[in-house]
Amino acid sequence: MTKIISNLNCGNSPKMGFLMDFNIAFAKGDLEFIADSVTDEIVWNIIGNKKIEGKQKFAEELEKMKSTKVAELVLNQILSHGKQGAVNGTMKLQKGKEYAFSDFYIFQGAKVAKLKSITSYIIEI
């Protein structure tokens, strides 16, 4: 079971709540929620690693990550404004590795909670 640590109150911002749920789904391996949360034209740029374009390739990449089990997710900050959002925190894997991440999101529209772009910065700590 994945331990989630967050003192963030996202009750006043639906998009901040969505980004919290999206990151929790990612940590728990809820591929259906994640795939339903992105547009068909999603672009995921993992800086220094790879760029994934299109929902099919995005789903294939998530499937490869499915075997990686997250023991703990710490969400430090969640921000949103208009069509943009950001989340940073740490993720500890069951195998002991730990990563710090910052993800920057672009939504399909100011009132639409589907993601069309994700830029991820990930470092092992």
C-alpha positions in Angstrom: 0.0 0.0 0.0 1.3 3.5 -0.9 1.6 6.0 2.0 0.5 9.4 0.9 1.8 12.5 2.8 0.3 15.9 2.0 -0.7 18.8 4.2 -2.2 20.6 1.2 -5.8 21.8 1.2 -7.0 21.7 -2.3 -10.7 22.2 -1.4 -11.0 25.7 -3.0 -9.4 24.8 -6.3 -10.8 21.9 -8.4 -7.6 21.9 -10.6 -5.3 21.6 -7.6 -7.5 18.8 -6.3 -7.3 17.1 -9.7 -3.5 17.4 -9.7 -3.4 15.8 -6.3 -5.6 13.0 -7.4 -3.5 12.6 -10.6 -0.3 12.3 -8.7 -1.8 9.8 -6.2 -3.1 7.7 -9.1 0.3 7.8 -10.6 1.9 6.6 -7.4 -0.8 3.8 -6.9 -0.5 2.7 -10.6 -4.2 3.6 -11.4 -3.5 3.6 -15.2 -7.2 4.0 -16.1 -7.6 7.2 -14.1 -4.3 8.6 -15.6 -5.2 7.7 -19.2 -8.7 9.2 -18.8 -7.1 12.5 -17.5 -5.1 13.3 -20.6 -5.9 14.4 -24.2 -5.3 12.2 -27.2 -2.5 14.6 -28.1 -0.7 14.4 -24.7 3.0 15.3 -24.8 5.1 14.1 -21.8 8.6 15.5 -21.8 10.8 13.8 -19.1 13.7 16.2 -19.2 17.0 14.5 -19.9 15.3 11.2 -20.7 12.6 11.0 -23.3 9.6 12.7 -24.9 6.4 10.8 -25.3 3.8 12.0 -27.7 0.2 10.8 -28.1 -2.1 8.9 -25.8 -1.2 5.5 -27.1 2.5 6.0 -26.5 1.7 7.6 -23.1 -0.3 4.5 -22.1 2.5 2.2 -23.3 5.0 4.1 -21.2 2.7 3.9 -18.1 2.3 0.1 -18.7 6.2 -0.2 -18.6 6.2 1.6 -15.2 3.4 -0.5 -13.8 5.8 -3.0 -12.1 7.5 -0.1 -10.1 5.8 0.0 -6.7 5.7 3.2 -4.8 6.0 2.9 -1.0 5.5 6.6 -0.2 4.5 9.8 -2.0 5.1 13.2 -0.4 3.4 16.2 -2.1 5.0 19.4 -1.0 3.4 21.9 -3.3 0.5 22.0 -5.8 -0.1 25.2 -7.8 -2.6 26.0 -10.5 -3.6 29.1 -12.4 -5.6 29.2 -15.6 -4.4 26.6 -18.0 -1.2 25.8 -16.0 -0.4 23.8 -12.9 2.7 22.4 -11.1 3.4 19.8 -8.4 6.6 18.9 -6.6 7.4 16.3 -4.0 9.3 13.1 -3.4 8.5 9.5 -4.2 10.1 6.5 -2.4 10.0 3.2 -4.2 9.5 -0.1 -2.3 12.9 -1.2 -3.6 14.5 1.7 -1.6 15.2 4.3 -4.3 13.9 7.8 -3.7 13.3 10.5 -6.2 12.5 14.2 -6.0 10.2 15.5 -8.8 8.7 18.7 -10.2 6.0 18.3 -12.8 4.6 21.2 -14.9 1.2 20.7 -16.5 -0.8 22.5 -19.2 -4.5 21.8 -19.3 -6.6 21.6 -22.4 -8.4 24.7 -21.3 -8.9 27.0 -18.3 -12.0 25.1 -17.3 -11.1 21.7 -18.6 -9.3 19.2 -16.3 -7.7 17.2 -19.1 -3.9 17.5 -19.5 -2.4 18.2 -22.9 1.2 18.6 -21.7 3.4 17.3 -18.8 7.0 18.4 -18.3 8.8 16.3 -15.6 12.1 17.0 -13.8 13.2 13.9 -11.8 16.3 13.3 -9.8 17.4 10.4 -7.6 18.1 11.5 -4.0 
